[in-house]
Amino acid sequence: MSPDWQYKITIEYAKWWEVEDWCKICIGEFDQDWYKLGIDPAEWVIDGKTRTTWLFKKHEHAIMFKLRWA
């Protein structure tokens, strides 16, 4: 991953598409201002949880994200 993506936050939230929509509205463009790593569908089957990892270039975006979703 590029060194531009300095801020990494992993959350446990089943409706990851809601988080993605929020990022588009509040943070900016995918792959420009934020990035989401791939989702492992087997994880939910195994333990009933869905973890997603989100990357940000700016500290303030990471803080906004963490305050809203973590």
CHARMM internal coordinates of N, CA and C (Angstrom, degrees):
IC EDIT
DIST 1 N 1 CA 1.4511
DIST 1 CA 1 C 1.5228
ANGL 1 N 1 CA 1 C 108.45
DIST 1 C 2 N 1.2733
ANGL 1 CA 1 C 2 N 115.77
DIHE 1 N 1 CA 1 C 2 N 144.92
DIST 2 N 2 CA 1.4598
ANGL 1 C 2 N 2 CA 123.07
DIHE 1 CA 1 C 2 N 2 CA -178.26
DIST 2 CA 2 C 1.5300
ANGL 2 N 2 CA 2 C 110.95
DIHE 1 C 2 N 2 CA 2 C -62.56
DIST 2 C 3 N 1.3273
ANGL 2 CA 2 C 3 N 117.49
DIHE 2 N 2 CA 2 C 3 N 146.25
DIST 3 N 3 CA 1.4698
ANGL 2 C 3 N 3 CA 119.72
DIHE 2 CA 2 C 3 N 3 CA 177.10
DIST 3 CA 3 C 1.5317
ANGL 3 N 3 CA 3 C 112.79
DIHE 2 C 3 N 3 CA 3 C -66.48
DIST 3 C 4 N 1.3345
ANGL 3 CA 3 C 4 N 117.43
DIHE 3 N 3 CA 3 C 4 N -10.82
DIST 4 N 4 CA 1.4630
ANGL 3 C 4 N 4 CA 120.34
DIHE 3 CA 3 C 4 N 4 CA 176.71
DIST 4 CA 4 C 1.5255
ANGL 4 N 4 CA 4 C 111.96
DIHE 3 C 4 N 4 CA 4 C -64.51
DIST 4 C 5 N 1.3251
ANGL 4 CA 4 C 5 N 116.70
DIHE 4 N 4 CA 4 C 5 N -28.30
DIST 5 N 5 CA 1.4761
ANGL 4 C 5 N 5 CA 121.73
DIHE 4 CA 4 C 5 N 5 CA -177.40
DIST 5 CA 5 C 1.5242
ANGL 5 N 5 CA 5 C 108.38
DIHE 4 C 5 N 5 CA 5 C -89.18
DIST 5 C 6 N 1.3180
ANGL 5 CA 5 C 6 N 116.53
DIHE 5 N 5 CA 5 C 6 N 77.81
DIST 6 N 6 CA 1.4610
ANGL 5 C 6 N 6 CA 121.73
DIHE 5 CA 5 C 6 N 6 CA -173.32
DIST 6 CA 6 C 1.5224
ANGL 6 N 6 CA 6 C 113.84
DIHE 5 C 6 N 6 CA 6 C -81.12
DIST 6 C 7 N 1.3293
ANGL 6 CA 6 C 7 N 117.53
DIHE 6 N 6 CA 6 C 7 N -22.67
DIST 7 N 7 CA 1.4624
ANGL 6 C 7 N 7 CA 120.48
DIHE 6 CA 6 C 7 N 7 CA -171.16
DIST 7 CA 7 C 1.5217
ANGL 7 N 7 CA 7 C 110.31
DIHE 6 C 7 N 7 CA 7 C -114.48
DIST 7 C 8 N 1.3233
ANGL 7 CA 7 C 8 N 115.57
DIHE 7 N 7 CA 7 C 8 N 121.98
DIST 8 N 8 CA 1.4566
ANGL 7 C 8 N 8 CA 122.17
DIHE 7 CA 7 C 8 N 8 CA -174.94
DIST 8 CA 8 C 1.5313
ANGL 8 N 8 CA 8 C 109.11
DIHE 7 C 8 N 8 CA 8 C -123.51
DIST 8 C 9 N 1.3310
ANGL 8 CA 8 C 9 N 115.76
DIHE 8 N 8 CA 8 C 9 N 128.45
DIST 9 N 9 CA 1.4605
ANGL 8 C 9 N 9 CA 120.62
DIHE 8 CA 8 C 9 N 9 CA 179.27
DIST 9 CA 9 C 1.5273
ANGL 9 N 9 CA 9 C 108.12
DIHE 8 C 9 N 9 CA 9 C -132.26
DIST 9 C 10 N 1.3159
ANGL 9 CA 9 C 10 N 116.19
DIHE 9 N 9 CA 9 C 10 N 128.36
DIST 10 N 10 CA 1.4606
ANGL 9 C 10 N 10 CA 121.76
DIHE 9 CA 9 C 10 N 10 CA 176.17
DIST 10 CA 10 C 1.5140
ANGL 10 N 10 CA 10 C 107.82
DIHE 9 C 10 N 10 CA 10 C -109.51
DIST 10 C 11 N 1.3278
ANGL 10 CA 10 C 11 N 115.20
DIHE 10 N 10 CA 10 C 11 N 130.01
DIST 11 N 11 CA 1.4593
ANGL 10 C 11 N 11 CA 120.41
DIHE 10 CA 10 C 11 N 11 CA 179.91
DIST 11 CA 11 C 1.5271
ANGL 11 N 11 CA 11 C 109.58
DIHE 10 C 11 N 11 CA 11 C -125.83
DIST 11 C 12 N 1.3076
ANGL 11 CA 11 C 12 N 115.33
DIHE 11 N 11 CA 11 C 12 N 163.35
DIST 12 N 12 CA 1.4526
ANGL 11 C 12 N 12 CA 122.39
DIHE 11 CA 11 C 12 N 12 CA 175.00
DIST 12 CA 12 C 1.5311
ANGL 12 N 12 CA 12 C 106.64
DIHE 11 C 12 N 12 CA 12 C -115.99
DIST 12 C 13 N 1.3187
ANGL 12 CA 12 C 13 N 115.72
DIHE 12 N 12 CA 12 C 13 N 102.59
DIST 13 N 13 CA 1.4608
ANGL 12 C 13 N 13 CA 121.39
DIHE 12 CA 12 C 13 N 13 CA -177.23
DIST 13 CA 13 C 1.5148
ANGL 13 N 13 CA 13 C 107.53
DIHE 12 C 13 N 13 CA 13 C -152.76
DIST 13 C 14 N 1.3207
ANGL 13 CA 13 C 14 N 116.63
DIHE 13 N 13 CA 13 C 14 N 116.79
DIST 14 N 14 CA 1.4620
ANGL 13 C 14 N 14 CA 121.59
DIHE 13 CA 13 C 14 N 14 CA -172.73
DIST 14 CA 14 C 1.5231
ANGL 14 N 14 CA 14 C 113.81
DIHE 13 C 14 N 14 CA 14 C -64.33
DIST 14 C 15 N 1.3079
ANGL 14 CA 14 C 15 N 117.65
DIHE 14 N 14 CA 14 C 15 N -36.25
DIST 15 N 15 CA 1.4665
ANGL 14 C 15 N 15 CA 120.90
DIHE 14 CA 14 C 15 N 15 CA -177.08
DIST 15 CA 15 C 1.5216
ANGL 15 N 15 CA 15 C 109.91
DIHE 14 C 15 N 15 CA 15 C -92.65
DIST 15 C 16 N 1.3303
ANGL 15 CA 15 C 16 N 115.94
DIHE 15 N 15 CA 15 C 16 N 65.85
DIST 16 N 16 CA 1.4626
ANGL 15 C 16 N 16 CA 121.93
DIHE 15 CA 15 C 16 N 16 CA -175.22
DIST 16 CA 16 C 1.5214
ANGL 16 N 16 CA 16 C 112.33
DIHE 15 C 16 N 16 CA 16 C -60.19
DIST 16 C 17 N 1.3142
ANGL 16 CA 16 C 17 N 118.14
DIHE 16 N 16 CA 16 C 17 N -27.18
DIST 17 N 17 CA 1.4705
ANGL 16 C 17 N 17 CA 120.75
DIHE 16 CA 16 C 17 N 17 CA 179.64
DIST 17 CA 17 C 1.5349
ANGL 17 N 17 CA 17 C 111.17
DIHE 16 C 17 N 17 CA 17 C -65.68
DIST 17 C 18 N 1.3254
ANGL 17 CA 17 C 18 N 118.02
DIHE 17 N 17 CA 17 C 18 N -28.50
DIST 18 N 18 CA 1.4668
ANGL 17 C 18 N 18 CA 120.60
DIHE 17 CA 17 C 18 N 18 CA 175.10
DIST 18 CA 18 C 1.5332
ANGL 18 N 18 CA 18 C 110.26
DIHE 17 C 18 N 18 CA 18 C -67.33
DIST 18 C 19 N 1.3182
ANGL 18 CA 18 C 19 N 115.30
DIHE 18 N 18 CA 18 C 19 N -39.24
DIST 19 N 19 CA 1.4629
ANGL 18 C 19 N 19 CA 120.63
DIHE 18 CA 18 C 19 N 19 CA 178.10
DIST 19 CA 19 C 1.5317
ANGL 19 N 19 CA 19 C 109.25
DIHE 18 C 19 N 19 CA 19 C -65.27
DIST 19 C 20 N 1.3186
ANGL 19 CA 19 C 20 N 115.83
DIHE 19 N 19 CA 19 C 20 N -42.21
DIST 20 N 20 CA 1.4686
ANGL 19 C 20 N 20 CA 120.74
DIHE 19 CA 19 C 20 N 20 CA 178.79
DIST 20 CA 20 C 1.5277
ANGL 20 N 20 CA 20 C 111.16
DIHE 19 C 20 N 20 CA 20 C -61.51
DIST 20 C 21 N 1.3221
ANGL 20 CA 20 C 21 N 117.02
DIHE 20 N 20 CA 20 C 21 N -44.15
DIST 21 N 21 CA 1.4702
ANGL 20 C 21 N 21 CA 120.63
DIHE 20 CA 20 C 21 N 21 CA 177.81
DIST 21 CA 21 C 1.5280
ANGL 21 N 21 CA 21 C 110.77
DIHE 20 C 21 N 21 CA 21 C -61.31
DIST 21 C 22 N 1.3184
ANGL 21 CA 21 C 22 N 116.65
DIHE 21 N 21 CA 21 C 22 N -42.15
DIST 22 N 22 CA 1.4569
ANGL 21 C 22 N 22 CA 121.18
DIHE 21 CA 21 C 22 N 22 CA 178.65
DIST 22 CA 22 C 1.5342
ANGL 22 N 22 CA 22 C 110.40
DIHE 21 C 22 N 22 CA 22 C -60.71
DIST 22 C 23 N 1.3308
ANGL 22 CA 22 C 23 N 116.15
DIHE 22 N 22 CA 22 C 23 N -43.09
DIST 23 N 23 CA 1.4668
ANGL 22 C 23 N 23 CA 120.03
DIHE 22 CA 22 C 23 N 23 CA 179.37
DIST 23 CA 23 C 1.5275
ANGL 23 N 23 CA 23 C 110.84
DIHE 22 C 23 N 23 CA 23 C -61.28
DIST 23 C 24 N 1.3247
ANGL 23 CA 23 C 24 N 116.84
DIHE 23 N 23 CA 23 C 24 N -42.06
DIST 24 N 24 CA 1.4674
ANGL 23 C 24 N 24 CA 120.42
DIHE 23 CA 23 C 24 N 24 CA 179.68
DIST 24 CA 24 C 1.5252
ANGL 24 N 24 CA 24 C 111.17
DIHE 23 C 24 N 24 CA 24 C -61.50
DIST 24 C 25 N 1.3177
ANGL 24 CA 24 C 25 N 116.85
DIHE 24 N 24 CA 24 C 25 N -38.96
DIST 25 N 25 CA 1.4617
ANGL 24 C 25 N 25 CA 121.70
DIHE 24 CA 24 C 25 N 25 CA -177.77
DIST 25 CA 25 C 1.5357
ANGL 25 N 25 CA 25 C 111.89
DIHE 24 C 25 N 25 CA 25 C -78.97
DIST 25 C 26 N 1.3233
ANGL 25 CA 25 C 26 N 116.61
DIHE 25 N 25 CA 25 C 26 N -44.17
DIST 26 N 26 CA 1.4702
ANGL 25 C 26 N 26 CA 120.79
DIHE 25 CA 25 C 26 N 26 CA -170.20
DIST 26 CA 26 C 1.5316
ANGL 26 N 26 CA 26 C 115.24
DIHE 25 C 26 N 26 CA 26 C -97.74
DIST 26 C 27 N 1.3208
ANGL 26 CA 26 C 27 N 117.63
DIHE 26 N 26 CA 26 C 27 N -26.09
DIST 27 N 27 CA 1.4654
ANGL 26 C 27 N 27 CA 120.28
DIHE 26 CA 26 C 27 N 27 CA -175.69
DIST 27 CA 27 C 1.5295
ANGL 27 N 27 CA 27 C 111.39
DIHE 26 C 27 N 27 CA 27 C -104.74
DIST 27 C 28 N 1.3170
ANGL 27 CA 27 C 28 N 117.16
DIHE 27 N 27 CA 27 C 28 N -49.39
DIST 28 N 28 CA 1.4627
ANGL 27 C 28 N 28 CA 119.81
DIHE 27 CA 27 C 28 N 28 CA -178.22
DIST 28 CA 28 C 1.5120
ANGL 28 N 28 CA 28 C 111.50
DIHE 27 C 28 N 28 CA 28 C 144.00
DIST 28 C 29 N 1.3077
ANGL 28 CA 28 C 29 N 115.62
DIHE 28 N 28 CA 28 C 29 N -148.35
DIST 29 N 29 CA 1.4532
ANGL 28 C 29 N 29 CA 121.44
DIHE 28 CA 28 C 29 N 29 CA -173.91
DIST 29 CA 29 C 1.5250
ANGL 29 N 29 CA 29 C 112.84
DIHE 28 C 29 N 29 CA 29 C -85.29
DIST 29 C 30 N 1.3421
ANGL 29 CA 29 C 30 N 114.19
DIHE 29 N 29 CA 29 C 30 N 140.79
DIST 30 N 30 CA 1.4552
ANGL 29 C 30 N 30 CA 121.42
DIHE 29 CA 29 C 30 N 30 CA 173.25
DIST 30 CA 30 C 1.5300
ANGL 30 N 30 CA 30 C 108.95
DIHE 29 C 30 N 30 CA 30 C -60.93
DIST 30 C 31 N 1.3094
ANGL 30 CA 30 C 31 N 115.96
DIHE 30 N 30 CA 30 C 31 N 139.32
DIST 31 N 31 CA 1.4608
ANGL 30 C 31 N 31 CA 124.57
DIHE 30 CA 30 C 31 N 31 CA 178.54
DIST 31 CA 31 C 1.5313
ANGL 31 N 31 CA 31 C 113.12
DIHE 30 C 31 N 31 CA 31 C 68.71
DIST 31 C 32 N 1.3119
ANGL 31 CA 31 C 32 N 116.75
DIHE 31 N 31 CA 31 C 32 N 4.47
DIST 32 N 32 CA 1.4625
ANGL 31 C 32 N 32 CA 121.18
DIHE 31 CA 31 C 32 N 32 CA 173.08
DIST 32 CA 32 C 1.5254
ANGL 32 N 32 CA 32 C 109.91
DIHE 31 C 32 N 32 CA 32 C -116.11
DIST 32 C 33 N 1.3379
ANGL 32 CA 32 C 33 N 115.69
DIHE 32 N 32 CA 32 C 33 N -50.65
DIST 33 N 33 CA 1.4623
ANGL 32 C 33 N 33 CA 122.17
DIHE 32 CA 32 C 33 N 33 CA -177.68
DIST 33 CA 33 C 1.5238
ANGL 33 N 33 CA 33 C 112.42
DIHE 32 C 33 N 33 CA 33 C -109.96
DIST 33 C 34 N 1.3108
ANGL 33 CA 33 C 34 N 116.71
DIHE 33 N 33 CA 33 C 34 N -24.81
DIST 34 N 34 CA 1.4673
ANGL 33 C 34 N 34 CA 121.75
DIHE 33 CA 33 C 34 N 34 CA 179.98
DIST 34 CA 34 C 1.5184
ANGL 34 N 34 CA 34 C 108.93
DIHE 33 C 34 N 34 CA 34 C -149.85
DIST 34 C 35 N 1.3359
ANGL 34 CA 34 C 35 N 114.93
DIHE 34 N 34 CA 34 C 35 N 163.08
DIST 35 N 35 CA 1.4590
ANGL 34 C 35 N 35 CA 120.59
DIHE 34 CA 34 C 35 N 35 CA -179.04
DIST 35 CA 35 C 1.5211
ANGL 35 N 35 CA 35 C 108.35
DIHE 34 C 35 N 35 CA 35 C -149.89
DIST 35 C 36 N 1.3215
ANGL 35 CA 35 C 36 N 116.64
DIHE 35 N 35 CA 35 C 36 N 142.11
DIST 36 N 36 CA 1.4734
ANGL 35 C 36 N 36 CA 121.86
DIHE 35 CA 35 C 36 N 36 CA 177.89
DIST 36 CA 36 C 1.5083
ANGL 36 N 36 CA 36 C 108.30
DIHE 35 C 36 N 36 CA 36 C -116.60
DIST 36 C 37 N 1.3203
ANGL 36 CA 36 C 37 N 116.31
DIHE 36 N 36 CA 36 C 37 N 127.86
DIST 37 N 37 CA 1.4540
ANGL 36 C 37 N 37 CA 119.90
DIHE 36 CA 36 C 37 N 37 CA 175.56
DIST 37 CA 37 C 1.5200
ANGL 37 N 37 CA 37 C 109.03
DIHE 36 C 37 N 37 CA 37 C -74.55
DIST 37 C 38 N 1.3112
ANGL 37 CA 37 C 38 N 116.62
DIHE 37 N 37 CA 37 C 38 N 157.89
DIST 38 N 38 CA 1.4605
ANGL 37 C 38 N 38 CA 122.40
DIHE 37 CA 37 C 38 N 38 CA -178.05
DIST 38 CA 38 C 1.5193
ANGL 38 N 38 CA 38 C 113.44
DIHE 37 C 38 N 38 CA 38 C -56.41
DIST 38 C 39 N 1.3133
ANGL 38 CA 38 C 39 N 115.37
DIHE 38 N 38 CA 38 C 39 N 154.16
DIST 39 N 39 CA 1.4555
ANGL 38 C 39 N 39 CA 122.38
DIHE 38 CA 38 C 39 N 39 CA -178.07
DIST 39 CA 39 C 1.5254
ANGL 39 N 39 CA 39 C 108.86
DIHE 38 C 39 N 39 CA 39 C -102.17
DIST 39 C 40 N 1.3138
ANGL 39 CA 39 C 40 N 116.34
DIHE 39 N 39 CA 39 C 40 N 138.39
DIST 40 N 40 CA 1.4577
ANGL 39 C 40 N 40 CA 122.13
DIHE 39 CA 39 C 40 N 40 CA 179.14
DIST 40 CA 40 C 1.5242
ANGL 40 N 40 CA 40 C 109.14
DIHE 39 C 40 N 40 CA 40 C -95.78
DIST 40 C 41 N 1.3351
ANGL 40 CA 40 C 41 N 118.78
DIHE 40 N 40 CA 40 C 41 N 101.84
DIST 41 N 41 CA 1.4678
ANGL 40 C 41 N 41 CA 120.51
DIHE 40 CA 40 C 41 N 41 CA -177.42
DIST 41 CA 41 C 1.5203
ANGL 41 N 41 CA 41 C 113.26
DIHE 40 C 41 N 41 CA 41 C -64.08
DIST 41 C 42 N 1.3162
ANGL 41 CA 41 C 42 N 117.86
DIHE 41 N 41 CA 41 C 42 N -25.70
DIST 42 N 42 CA 1.4621
ANGL 41 C 42 N 42 CA 120.73
DIHE 41 CA 41 C 42 N 42 CA 179.87
DIST 42 CA 42 C 1.5271
ANGL 42 N 42 CA 42 C 111.72
DIHE 41 C 42 N 42 CA 42 C -69.89
DIST 42 C 43 N 1.3034
ANGL 42 CA 42 C 43 N 116.77
DIHE 42 N 42 CA 42 C 43 N -25.63
DIST 43 N 43 CA 1.4649
ANGL 42 C 43 N 43 CA 120.91
DIHE 42 CA 42 C 43 N 43 CA -179.04
DIST 43 CA 43 C 1.5257
ANGL 43 N 43 CA 43 C 110.67
DIHE 42 C 43 N 43 CA 43 C -58.40
DIST 43 C 44 N 1.3313
ANGL 43 CA 43 C 44 N 116.99
DIHE 43 N 43 CA 43 C 44 N -43.60
DIST 44 N 44 CA 1.4628
ANGL 43 C 44 N 44 CA 120.43
DIHE 43 CA 43 C 44 N 44 CA -179.60
DIST 44 CA 44 C 1.5239
ANGL 44 N 44 CA 44 C 110.64
DIHE 43 C 44 N 44 CA 44 C -64.55
DIST 44 C 45 N 1.3172
ANGL 44 CA 44 C 45 N 117.13
DIHE 44 N 44 CA 44 C 45 N -39.71
DIST 45 N 45 CA 1.4650
ANGL 44 C 45 N 45 CA 121.61
DIHE 44 CA 44 C 45 N 45 CA -179.94
DIST 45 CA 45 C 1.5269
ANGL 45 N 45 CA 45 C 110.46
DIHE 44 C 45 N 45 CA 45 C -63.69
DIST 45 C 46 N 1.3120
ANGL 45 CA 45 C 46 N 116.53
DIHE 45 N 45 CA 45 C 46 N -39.71
DIST 46 N 46 CA 1.4620
ANGL 45 C 46 N 46 CA 121.23
DIHE 45 CA 45 C 46 N 46 CA -175.90
DIST 46 CA 46 C 1.5194
ANGL 46 N 46 CA 46 C 112.55
DIHE 45 C 46 N 46 CA 46 C -74.41
DIST 46 C 47 N 1.3305
ANGL 46 CA 46 C 47 N 117.98
DIHE 46 N 46 CA 46 C 47 N -49.83
DIST 47 N 47 CA 1.4694
ANGL 46 C 47 N 47 CA 118.84
DIHE 46 CA 46 C 47 N 47 CA -174.86
DIST 47 CA 47 C 1.5268
ANGL 47 N 47 CA 47 C 114.54
DIHE 46 C 47 N 47 CA 47 C -126.41
DIST 47 C 48 N 1.3363
ANGL 47 CA 47 C 48 N 118.01
DIHE 47 N 47 CA 47 C 48 N 6.86
DIST 48 N 48 CA 1.4574
ANGL 47 C 48 N 48 CA 120.65
DIHE 47 CA 47 C 48 N 48 CA 176.20
DIST 48 CA 48 C 1.5225
ANGL 48 N 48 CA 48 C 114.53
DIHE 47 C 48 N 48 CA 48 C 73.34
DIST 48 C 49 N 1.3210
ANGL 48 CA 48 C 49 N 116.72
DIHE 48 N 48 CA 48 C 49 N 15.55
DIST 49 N 49 CA 1.4631
ANGL 48 C 49 N 49 CA 121.04
DIHE 48 CA 48 C 49 N 49 CA -178.50
DIST 49 CA 49 C 1.5174
ANGL 49 N 49 CA 49 C 109.98
DIHE 48 C 49 N 49 CA 49 C -122.61
DIST 49 C 50 N 1.3045
ANGL 49 CA 49 C 50 N 115.84
DIHE 49 N 49 CA 49 C 50 N 151.67
DIST 50 N 50 CA 1.4619
ANGL 49 C 50 N 50 CA 121.24
DIHE 49 CA 49 C 50 N 50 CA 175.87
DIST 50 CA 50 C 1.5198
ANGL 50 N 50 CA 50 C 108.16
DIHE 49 C 50 N 50 CA 50 C -126.10
DIST 50 C 51 N 1.3145
ANGL 50 CA 50 C 51 N 116.02
DIHE 50 N 50 CA 50 C 51 N 112.99
DIST 51 N 51 CA 1.4617
ANGL 50 C 51 N 51 CA 121.23
DIHE 50 CA 50 C 51 N 51 CA 177.53
DIST 51 CA 51 C 1.5268
ANGL 51 N 51 CA 51 C 108.31
DIHE 50 C 51 N 51 CA 51 C -103.47
DIST 51 C 52 N 1.3084
ANGL 51 CA 51 C 52 N 115.44
DIHE 51 N 51 CA 51 C 52 N 138.48
DIST 52 N 52 CA 1.4571
ANGL 51 C 52 N 52 CA 120.43
DIHE 51 CA 51 C 52 N 52 CA 174.96
DIST 52 CA 52 C 1.5219
ANGL 52 N 52 CA 52 C 108.68
DIHE 51 C 52 N 52 CA 52 C -129.97
DIST 52 C 53 N 1.3105
ANGL 52 CA 52 C 53 N 115.67
DIHE 52 N 52 CA 52 C 53 N 147.58
DIST 53 N 53 CA 1.4583
ANGL 52 C 53 N 53 CA 121.51
DIHE 52 CA 52 C 53 N 53 CA 179.20
DIST 53 CA 53 C 1.5164
ANGL 53 N 53 CA 53 C 108.52
DIHE 52 C 53 N 53 CA 53 C -115.55
DIST 53 C 54 N 1.3213
ANGL 53 CA 53 C 54 N 114.73
DIHE 53 N 53 CA 53 C 54 N 129.80
DIST 54 N 54 CA 1.4600
ANGL 53 C 54 N 54 CA 123.04
DIHE 53 CA 53 C 54 N 54 CA -175.20
DIST 54 CA 54 C 1.5134
ANGL 54 N 54 CA 54 C 108.43
DIHE 53 C 54 N 54 CA 54 C -120.59
DIST 54 C 55 N 1.3169
ANGL 54 CA 54 C 55 N 116.05
DIHE 54 N 54 CA 54 C 55 N 137.76
DIST 55 N 55 CA 1.4646
ANGL 54 C 55 N 55 CA 122.10
DIHE 54 CA 54 C 55 N 55 CA -178.50
DIST 55 CA 55 C 1.5252
ANGL 55 N 55 CA 55 C 109.98
DIHE 54 C 55 N 55 CA 55 C -119.29
DIST 55 C 56 N 1.3303
ANGL 55 CA 55 C 56 N 114.72
DIHE 55 N 55 CA 55 C 56 N 144.43
DIST 56 N 56 CA 1.4594
ANGL 55 C 56 N 56 CA 120.86
DIHE 55 CA 55 C 56 N 56 CA -177.64
DIST 56 CA 56 C 1.5231
ANGL 56 N 56 CA 56 C 109.74
DIHE 55 C 56 N 56 CA 56 C -136.76
DIST 56 C 57 N 1.3144
ANGL 56 CA 56 C 57 N 115.81
DIHE 56 N 56 CA 56 C 57 N 149.23
DIST 57 N 57 CA 1.4606
ANGL 56 C 57 N 57 CA 121.47
DIHE 56 CA 56 C 57 N 57 CA 177.04
DIST 57 CA 57 C 1.5224
ANGL 57 N 57 CA 57 C 111.19
DIHE 56 C 57 N 57 CA 57 C -87.11
DIST 57 C 58 N 1.3308
ANGL 57 CA 57 C 58 N 116.24
DIHE 57 N 57 CA 57 C 58 N -33.49
DIST 58 N 58 CA 1.4655
ANGL 57 C 58 N 58 CA 120.72
DIHE 57 CA 57 C 58 N 58 CA -175.41
DIST 58 CA 58 C 1.5251
ANGL 58 N 58 CA 58 C 111.49
DIHE 57 C 58 N 58 CA 58 C -107.22
DIST 58 C 59 N 1.3215
ANGL 58 CA 58 C 59 N 114.11
DIHE 58 N 58 CA 58 C 59 N 138.58
DIST 59 N 59 CA 1.4601
ANGL 58 C 59 N 59 CA 121.43
DIHE 58 CA 58 C 59 N 59 CA 179.19
DIST 59 CA 59 C 1.5285
ANGL 59 N 59 CA 59 C 111.41
DIHE 58 C 59 N 59 CA 59 C -58.33
DIST 59 C 60 N 1.3345
ANGL 59 CA 59 C 60 N 117.19
DIHE 59 N 59 CA 59 C 60 N -43.01
DIST 60 N 60 CA 1.4687
ANGL 59 C 60 N 60 CA 119.86
DIHE 59 CA 59 C 60 N 60 CA -177.74
DIST 60 CA 60 C 1.5324
ANGL 60 N 60 CA 60 C 112.42
DIHE 59 C 60 N 60 CA 60 C -64.83
DIST 60 C 61 N 1.3251
ANGL 60 CA 60 C 61 N 117.22
DIHE 60 N 60 CA 60 C 61 N -32.16
DIST 61 N 61 CA 1.4677
ANGL 60 C 61 N 61 CA 119.89
DIHE 60 CA 60 C 61 N 61 CA 176.39
DIST 61 CA 61 C 1.5276
ANGL 61 N 61 CA 61 C 110.63
DIHE 60 C 61 N 61 CA 61 C -68.67
DIST 61 C 62 N 1.3123
ANGL 61 CA 61 C 62 N 116.25
DIHE 61 N 61 CA 61 C 62 N -41.66
DIST 62 N 62 CA 1.4612
ANGL 61 C 62 N 62 CA 120.29
DIHE 61 CA 61 C 62 N 62 CA 178.14
DIST 62 CA 62 C 1.5293
ANGL 62 N 62 CA 62 C 110.95
DIHE 61 C 62 N 62 CA 62 C -62.78
DIST 62 C 63 N 1.3227
ANGL 62 CA 62 C 63 N 117.13
DIHE 62 N 62 CA 62 C 63 N -40.90
DIST 63 N 63 CA 1.4698
ANGL 62 C 63 N 63 CA 121.23
DIHE 62 CA 62 C 63 N 63 CA 178.93
DIST 63 CA 63 C 1.5326
ANGL 63 N 63 CA 63 C 110.23
DIHE 62 C 63 N 63 CA 63 C -65.17
DIST 63 C 64 N 1.3244
ANGL 63 CA 63 C 64 N 117.67
DIHE 63 N 63 CA 63 C 64 N -45.44
DIST 64 N 64 CA 1.4765
ANGL 63 C 64 N 64 CA 120.54
DIHE 63 CA 63 C 64 N 64 CA 178.19
DIST 64 CA 64 C 1.5270
ANGL 64 N 64 CA 64 C 110.15
DIHE 63 C 64 N 64 CA 64 C -58.37
DIST 64 C 65 N 1.3244
ANGL 64 CA 64 C 65 N 115.71
DIHE 64 N 64 CA 64 C 65 N -45.08
DIST 65 N 65 CA 1.4600
ANGL 64 C 65 N 65 CA 121.53
DIHE 64 CA 64 C 65 N 65 CA -179.61
DIST 65 CA 65 C 1.5251
ANGL 65 N 65 CA 65 C 110.53
DIHE 64 C 65 N 65 CA 65 C -61.13
DIST 65 C 66 N 1.3002
ANGL 65 CA 65 C 66 N 116.17
DIHE 65 N 65 CA 65 C 66 N -48.58
DIST 66 N 66 CA 1.4709
ANGL 65 C 66 N 66 CA 120.87
DIHE 65 CA 65 C 66 N 66 CA -177.62
DIST 66 CA 66 C 1.5284
ANGL 66 N 66 CA 66 C 111.30
DIHE 65 C 66 N 66 CA 66 C -63.13
DIST 66 C 67 N 1.3036
ANGL 66 CA 66 C 67 N 116.54
DIHE 66 N 66 CA 66 C 67 N -40.99
DIST 67 N 67 CA 1.4689
ANGL 66 C 67 N 67 CA 119.78
DIHE 66 CA 66 C 67 N 67 CA 178.00
DIST 67 CA 67 C 1.5199
ANGL 67 N 67 CA 67 C 111.98
DIHE 66 C 67 N 67 CA 67 C -63.31
DIST 67 C 68 N 1.3084
ANGL 67 CA 67 C 68 N 116.88
DIHE 67 N 67 CA 67 C 68 N -34.38
DIST 68 N 68 CA 1.4690
ANGL 67 C 68 N 68 CA 120.73
DIHE 67 CA 67 C 68 N 68 CA -177.56
DIST 68 CA 68 C 1.5253
ANGL 68 N 68 CA 68 C 112.67
DIHE 67 C 68 N 68 CA 68 C -83.32
DIST 68 C 69 N 1.3175
ANGL 68 CA 68 C 69 N 118.28
DIHE 68 N 68 CA 68 C 69 N -40.69
DIST 69 N 69 CA 1.4646
ANGL 68 C 69 N 69 CA 120.62
DIHE 68 CA 68 C 69 N 69 CA -168.21
DIST 69 CA 69 C 1.5255
ANGL 69 N 69 CA 69 C 115.88
DIHE 68 C 69 N 69 CA 69 C -113.86
DIST 69 C 70 N 1.3145
ANGL 69 CA 69 C 70 N 119.28
DIHE 69 N 69 CA 69 C 70 N -18.63
DIST 70 N 70 CA 1.4748
ANGL 69 C 70 N 70 CA 118.67
DIHE 69 CA 69 C 70 N 70 CA -175.73
DIST 70 CA 70 C 1.5082
ANGL 70 N 70 CA 70 C 112.20
DIHE 69 C 70 N 70 CA 70 C -89.61
END
COOR INIT
IC SEED 1 N 1 CA 1 C
IC BUILD
